[in-house]
Amino acid sequence: QVQLVESGGGVVQAGGSLRLSCAASGRYAMGWFRQAPGKEREFVAAISWSGSSTYYAESVKGRFTISRDIARKAYLQMKSLKPEDTAIYYCAADSGGRVSYNSWSPGEVDYWGQGTQVTVSS
Protein backbone atom coordinates (compact mmCIF):
# COMPACT_ATOMS: atom_id res chain seq x y z
CA GLN A 1 0.00 0.00 0.00
CA VAL A 2 1.35 3.40 -0.99
CA GLN A 3 1.95 5.79 1.87
CA LEU A 4 2.54 9.51 1.64
CA VAL A 5 3.76 11.19 4.80
CA GLU A 6 3.71 14.97 4.88
CA SER A 7 5.56 17.37 7.11
CA GLY A 8 5.95 21.12 7.31
CA GLY A 9 3.22 23.71 7.27
CA GLY A 10 2.28 26.03 10.09
CA VAL A 11 1.50 29.68 10.62
CA VAL A 12 3.43 32.47 8.92
CA GLN A 13 2.94 36.17 8.25
CA ALA A 14 2.22 37.44 4.78
CA GLY A 15 5.42 37.65 2.77
CA GLY A 16 6.99 34.81 4.69
CA SER A 17 8.12 31.35 3.59
CA LEU A 18 7.38 27.75 4.43
CA ARG A 19 8.52 24.39 3.10
CA LEU A 20 6.42 21.27 2.84
CA SER A 21 7.85 17.78 2.49
CA CYS A 22 6.25 14.55 1.37
CA ALA A 23 7.86 11.14 1.67
CA ALA A 24 6.51 8.37 -0.54
CA SER A 25 6.85 4.63 -0.12
CA GLY A 26 7.65 4.31 -3.82
CA ARG A 27 8.76 6.43 -6.73
CA TYR A 28 5.87 8.30 -8.38
CA ALA A 29 5.06 11.57 -10.00
CA MET A 30 4.12 13.78 -7.07
CA GLY A 31 2.51 17.07 -6.32
CA TRP A 32 0.37 19.15 -4.04
CA PHE A 33 -3.24 20.21 -3.99
CA ARG A 34 -4.84 22.57 -1.51
CA GLN A 35 -8.29 23.13 -0.11
CA ALA A 36 -9.43 26.29 1.60
CA PRO A 37 -12.57 26.38 3.78
CA GLY A 38 -15.69 26.32 1.65
CA LYS A 39 -13.75 25.82 -1.57
CA GLU A 40 -12.96 22.88 -3.79
CA ARG A 41 -9.62 21.16 -3.71
CA GLU A 42 -7.32 22.69 -6.34
CA PHE A 43 -4.06 21.83 -8.02
CA VAL A 44 -0.96 23.67 -6.80
CA ALA A 45 2.15 22.04 -8.28
CA ALA A 46 3.49 18.74 -9.60
CA ILE A 47 6.79 17.16 -10.53
CA SER A 48 7.35 14.24 -12.86
CA TRP A 49 8.70 10.85 -11.85
CA SER A 50 12.17 11.78 -13.08
CA GLY A 51 12.07 15.31 -11.73
CA SER A 52 12.72 16.71 -15.18
CA SER A 53 9.33 18.41 -15.54
CA THR A 54 7.47 20.68 -13.16
CA TYR A 55 4.00 22.17 -13.31
CA TYR A 56 2.40 25.04 -11.40
CA ALA A 57 -0.96 26.66 -10.97
CA GLU A 58 -0.96 30.24 -12.27
CA SER A 59 -1.70 31.54 -8.79
CA VAL A 60 1.61 30.22 -7.40
CA LYS A 61 3.98 30.58 -10.35
CA GLY A 62 7.09 32.50 -9.40
CA ARG A 63 6.43 32.04 -5.67
CA PHE A 64 6.36 28.27 -5.15
CA THR A 65 8.99 25.76 -6.23
CA ILE A 66 8.53 22.00 -6.31
CA SER A 67 11.51 19.65 -6.24
CA ARG A 68 12.40 16.09 -5.34
CA ASP A 69 15.39 14.05 -4.27
CA ILE A 70 16.47 10.51 -5.02
CA ALA A 71 15.11 9.30 -1.70
CA ARG A 72 11.45 9.38 -2.85
CA LYS A 73 10.83 12.71 -1.19
CA ALA A 74 9.25 15.79 -2.71
CA TYR A 75 9.38 19.36 -1.47
CA LEU A 76 7.25 22.44 -1.96
CA GLN A 77 9.11 25.65 -1.15
CA MET A 78 6.61 28.46 -0.71
CA LYS A 79 7.77 32.08 -0.70
CA SER A 80 6.03 35.45 -0.68
CA LEU A 81 3.04 33.80 0.93
CA LYS A 82 -0.30 35.57 0.82
CA PRO A 83 -3.37 35.21 3.05
CA GLU A 84 -5.17 33.59 0.11
CA ASP A 85 -2.63 30.75 0.24
CA THR A 86 -4.19 29.66 3.52
CA ALA A 87 -5.49 26.11 3.11
CA ILE A 88 -4.90 22.48 3.93
CA TYR A 89 -2.20 21.25 1.58
CA TYR A 90 -2.36 17.65 0.43
CA CYS A 91 0.49 15.70 -1.06
CA ALA A 92 -0.54 13.63 -4.06
CA ALA A 93 1.03 10.84 -6.09
CA ASP A 94 0.32 9.39 -9.50
CA SER A 95 1.33 5.93 -10.66
CA GLY A 96 -0.15 6.17 -14.14
CA GLY A 97 2.62 8.07 -15.90
CA ARG A 98 0.57 10.94 -17.27
CA VAL A 99 2.06 12.82 -20.20
CA SER A 100 1.43 16.14 -18.49
CA TYR A 101 0.23 17.31 -15.10
CA ASN A 102 -0.91 20.75 -16.23
CA SER A 103 -4.54 19.75 -15.87
CA TRP A 104 -4.17 17.24 -13.05
CA SER A 105 -7.46 17.14 -11.20
CA PRO A 106 -8.25 15.78 -7.73
CA GLY A 107 -10.30 12.95 -9.24
CA GLU A 108 -7.23 11.72 -11.09
CA VAL A 109 -4.99 11.40 -8.03
CA ASP A 110 -4.07 7.84 -7.10
CA TYR A 111 -2.80 8.47 -3.58
CA TRP A 112 -3.21 11.22 -1.00
CA GLY A 113 -1.22 12.37 1.99
CA GLN A 114 -2.89 13.21 5.28
CA GLY A 115 -2.82 16.97 4.66
CA THR A 116 -1.09 19.75 6.51
CA GLN A 117 -2.43 23.17 7.47
CA VAL A 118 -0.81 26.32 6.10
CA THR A 119 -2.07 29.58 7.58
CA VAL A 120 -0.87 32.95 6.32
CA SER A 121 -1.79 35.91 8.49
CA SER A 122 -2.13 39.42 7.13
N, C-alpha and C positions, 0 to 999 in steps of 0.2 A: 504494500500500500504506500502510495506517495505521500510524503509528509513535507509540509512547508512550514518552517518555523521563523517567525518574524521577530525582529527586535528594533529598538529605536523608537522614535516618536516622542511626544511630550508636549510641553507648553513653551511657546517662544513668542517674543514680541515681533510685531511687523518689521520686516527688513532683516530678520534674523535667519539662521540656517539650522537645518536638522539633517540627519542621515538615517535612512532606514536600511535594514539588512534583512535578507531572506535566505535561509539555508534550505536547500532541497535535498531529498534523499536520492535523487538521480540527476541526470543532466538533461535539462529541458530548455526550451525557449521560456523566458520568464518576463514578468512585468508587474506593474501595479495598477490597480483601480482604486477609486475612492468613492465614498458615499457620505454626503452631508445630510443632516437631518431634513427629512421631508423631500429629499431629492433622490433620483435614481442613481444607481451605481454607474460611474463613468470611467472610461479609459484614461490613464495618465501617461504611462510610458511602457515600452517593451524593449527587450533585447533578444536577438536571435540566439539559437543554440550555440553557435560558434563565437558569438560576441562581435561579429563583424558588422552587424546592422542594428541600428537603434531607431526607435520610433517614439514620437511625443505628441501629446495633445497640444493644440495651438495655445491653449491657456497657460502652458508651463514651458513652452519652448524658450530657450535662453536663460531659464532660471533653474530648471531641474536637469540633472544628468544621471543617466542610468549606466551601470557598468557591471561587470561580473569578473570573478576570478576562476582559477582552474579547480578550485575546491567546491564547486557546485553552489556558490554563494553569489547572490546578486545584491547590488546596492543602489539606492536612490538618494543622491545628494540633492538637497533642496535648499536653494538660496533665494534671497530677496522675497521671503515669504510674505504673503498677504492674508488678511483676515478671511478672504474667500477661499483660501486653501484649507481652511479648517474642515476636517472630515475624518472618518475612519478610513485608513488606507489598508487595502488588502493586497497581499502578494498573490500572484497568479502564475500558473505554469501550463504550458501546452505541450502535449506529446505528439501532436499530429503533423508537425513540420509544415506549418502554413507558409505560403510564398511571401506573404507580407502581413504585418501586424498593424498596419495603418488603420484598419477598420475593425480591429479586434473588439468584439462585444462581450459583455458578461456571459451571455448564453453560450458562448463558444469556448469558455475557459474549462479546462479539464480538472484542474485542482486549485483549491483556494487555501491561503493561509488563514490564521485566526483573526487577523485584523489588528491594527494598532492605531490609537487615537493621536491625531495631530491637531493641536489647537494653537491658532495664531491670534494673539491679542492686539488690538489697535492702540 
